[in-house]
């Protein structure tokens, strides 16, 4: 990184650290923080969307949709997260590859499953073997994102369906009495009011989502925890920067990062809560009204 | 319009250029110096990196390296995430039931116990750390010692240093530089033991063609002495050769 980094062993301490902390592996370590933030920023709206669909399905007039919603939430909420995180990427990957295989290599001889092996033709590989490394990384990340969205979507579905039920029934009844259809009453009256009831549950989910991101490591993505362990471990002279066991410091840095992230979110949510309480017929709304009066 | 759509569909469905040569992806752990490790430039380095690149060049293959956790390195091979394993993996009967191996590219090498200086030989029967799913952890489980497993090799050493384990059992070639550079904090204990049948490249059992290709070039490198040279470079002049 710096011009004086050619012979680290001969450097004074501060320069040694300057070189050490900007080595290729450390840059990858810093990048992994960004990856975690990208993951939560993408996984949160995706889960919210899935959760909303799930909540709407749960209160649907059609039994089939209700069953779908109930099946989804019951299954995901009833299975340990870790199992789901391991299951979804493998299942989705192999299903996609199997389908691609059927389309692209219809004349392929031999079964796809051979003993222990899962073999598809080269054209059906996802991503293709000759694709650049970053393509493989993005693919693995997308599968992880899908797993996160599915798991947290199920929890969000429950929170949102609870919030929909918390809106006083008189509100929707009044709306329908004014001649609105069921859909109109839902969009114009119920939806704007439900968020205040959903927010505490959703903020909880957001926190759990942030804390669940080290699971990325399980999915073979080199995340913060992977790098903290890898970089912190003692290094012999095979490495340019040999050092003893420094895992304590690395994990401390990770701890501070997560604490900072959750602290910032906590503040964000409390502001959001205040803003949403304005004009609501809730204790929070009443408090705001009095403060202004 | 119709032809345009048909062309796009045909292209999308991979009538695309049939590549004469597919990339061979090789999985490695990247945490086991000097066999394989991630150097400070964030690149895979070590004996196996150099050997693998040489093998691919001789076999006229394009190779790409993939870093994978040790514990899932075999499942991800059979699932097709990569095509070969070069990760200091000893050829054993149990592994041969799931994957196939090329001939060994590293001769059977002794494993050794290391412990804090001042420990006596009885620590071998105390709490012994080993990396999970290795020949060493298998061996400790058969002795009277209580086994303490860790997912990475480095953690087994850290466990001995912190006193969590009384000793560690690992490949001697892995332990040697660590013991040497520990400033006599760590020492070898007891006799070396021979485990495993040498290190080979792991492949899917259905992938006979690739196995034969690599088998041939490994044989070639054994013949012309270049493999011995590489072993000498990474493991010192005293290392076992072919």
Contacts between the chains, C-beta under 8 A, distances in Angstrom:
chain1	res1	chain2	res2	distance
A	23	B	40	4.2
A	23	B	41	7.0
A	23	B	42	7.7
A	24	B	39	7.8
A	24	B	40	6.0
A	24	B	41	3.9
A	24	B	42	3.6
A	24	B	43	7.2
A	25	B	38	6.3
A	25	B	39	7.8
A	25	B	40	5.7
A	25	B	41	7.6
A	25	B	42	4.7
A	27	B	42	7.2
A	28	B	42	4.9
A	90	B	79	6.8
A	93	B	79	7.9
A	94	B	79	7.2
A	97	B	80	7.4
A	100	B	14	7.9
A	103	B	13	5.7
A	103	B	14	7.9
A	104	B	13	6.0
A	104	B	14	4.4
A	114	B	205	7.4
A	114	B	206	4.5
A	115	B	205	5.8
A	115	B	206	7.1
A	116	B	78	4.6
A	116	B	98	5.2
A	116	B	99	7.5
A	116	B	204	7.8
A	116	B	205	6.8
A	117	B	78	5.0
A	117	B	80	7.4
A	117	B	204	4.6
A	117	B	205	6.2
A	117	B	206	4.6
A	117	B	207	7.8
A	118	B	78	6.6
A	118	B	79	5.2
A	118	B	80	5.2
A	119	B	80	6.6
A	119	B	204	7.1
A	119	B	206	5.4
A	120	B	80	6.9
A	122	B	19	7.8
A	122	B	22	5.1
A	123	B	14	4.5
A	123	B	16	7.7
A	123	B	18	7.9
A	124	B	14	7.9
A	125	B	80	7.2
A	129	B	22	5.4
A	129	B	23	4.5
A	129	B	24	7.4
A	129	B	25	5.7
A	129	B	64	7.6
A	129	B	83	7.4
A	130	B	19	6.3
A	130	B	22	6.3
A	130	B	23	4.1
A	130	B	62	7.2
A	130	B	64	8.0
A	133	B	64	6.9
A	136	B	66	7.6
A	220	B	68	6.2
A	220	B	69	6.7
A	220	B	72	7.2
A	220	B	76	7.4
A	222	B	67	7.1
A	229	B	152	6.9
A	229	B	155	7.9
A	230	B	31	6.8
A	230	B	38	6.9
A	233	B	31	7.8
A	233	B	152	7.2
A	233	B	154	3.6
A	233	B	155	7.3
A	233	B	158	7.0
A	234	B	154	6.5
A	234	B	157	6.6
A	234	B	158	6.8
A	234	B	161	7.9
A	234	B	178	7.7
A	236	B	33	6.4
A	236	B	177	4.7
A	236	B	178	5.7
A	236	B	181	5.3
A	237	B	177	6.7
A	237	B	181	6.0
A	238	B	33	4.3
A	238	B	34	5.8
A	238	B	37	6.2
A	238	B	39	7.9
A	238	B	45	7.7
A	238	B	46	7.5
A	238	B	177	6.8
A	239	B	33	7.6
A	239	B	37	7.4
A	239	B	39	6.5
A	239	B	40	5.8
A	240	B	39	7.0
A	240	B	40	4.2
A	241	B	40	5.8
A	242	B	181	7.3
A	245	B	158	5.2
A	245	B	161	6.6
A	247	B	158	7.3
